[in-house]
Amino acid sequence: MAEPGIRAAPDEPRSPWLRTGFVLAAAFIGFVAVIGAAIAVGSDTSGNDGSTTAQALGTRTADPPRSTPAADGAECPELADERQDVPTSAPAGVTWTLYEAVALPSSKAAGPAVADEDVARCYAHTPGGALLATSQISVRYLAAGDWLKVTRTQTVGEGRDTYIADRTEAERTAPPDEEGGTVHGQIAGFRFVTYNDTTAVIQTVWRFPDGRMQAATTTVLWQDGDWKLEYPADPAAPTPVDSLAGYAEWGGV
């Protein structure tokens, strides 16, 4: 899909990340998240440094940790967060850490409990866990050096294979010397559209340095003991928003 308010040309790739205005990191000028977040148009920069703290995800004392199987066969520890009420304000106990210049949230209570350089997994089976999974995965499958591993292990849906094929081909054929200036967006707010034991639909607002904001709707599904980002066959474009009215203000930058 094209930028909000601009229709994609008929011959543009089906994958929204490869169409005009939605170029990716790595061999591309930059990356823009739409399905999980409109996060950036710029070059691949920064590392996993810098942090800030927000308020904390409410937790309660849990039984000794148990394990549930993850999709890759490894086990996820059971996390302390067991709250099933949908958050309507900034969750507590959240730490924000820069990942490719985008501040991503995490919580000891709700996840991710297991993280390597690119894959961050094992989230609590709660609304708080779903919110963290949405924020983490929607950035990482676009910005990660090993984006293919993130996409294969942490996304599901009819559009996933098309995205992998289109991005792989586009990276193979992209000019090696393309560069661009960095213009990163950051999480500014959220609201839950729906939540149940298997599905969470969340709108995330992203704020850009020039002050403009966009809201993107993301779905995560509980599968194989963890939240997975759904990549539909036809992802919806983000929508411009003028304010955070109706959203919970939330962000690390």
Phi, psi and omega in degrees: 000156182268183176304151178308130180089355179238126180281143177288143177292150183302331184265007178286152180301150180295322180294127183296334184286347182252003180271170181309128178088355181231062180273155188258167175287187182074244182285353182265173179296321183189200179217150175225125176268132177242314184295315180259337183179138171275094193256328186193154165227104186176187182271165180287113185222170168069178180218196184270067179226169180078136178208158173216161186242137174251191178285170194252145176298127179295138179226166171222160183299131181249167173294168177308144185305137171245176182235147174234148183290138173265171185297329183271009178094343177283169182252148176256133175291150175284130184268161186287331183294122178232008183289131181254002176281137182285126181292137176241006174217173184303122180296152181268164176071022183262133174251137181252129181229137180290131173228113185051045176072007177248128180284120181245141183269148173213164182210136176297332183278328188236356175109176359288139182274337181230128181214137168245202185300321185242323184266125174241117188222180179072085180246153178296146179277064185214167174302320178298319177296321178296320179297316179293319179298317178303312184294317183289306188292321184295336175273316188293324183288345175265317191263343186295147173300316176261061181299331181294319178296316179299314183296316183290326185266339188234006175233153178220168175123165186294334183270355186296311184295325177294317177300314180299313182295315182293318181291319178301315180293318181295320178293325180295325186258356183289143175302137185285346188251017179286133178222160180204163178285155183269126176221089186265139172264161182225154176299132180238338182184174180204164164205145177277134173272309175213157174207135166213188186297337185247342188216135173231127176247122189229136172261128178245133176261133179244132180251134180259161183303332180278002176097344180289152181228150177224144176251130178238138181260129184232144176243133170241145183240140177275110182219139176053039174080017180200164175280136178236140178283130178272128175250099183288167180297328182225082183299143178282148177286152174292159180241138178295143174230148183267338182204175177266015176300128182091353178244154171277124178291131187197128179177163183248359180228000000 
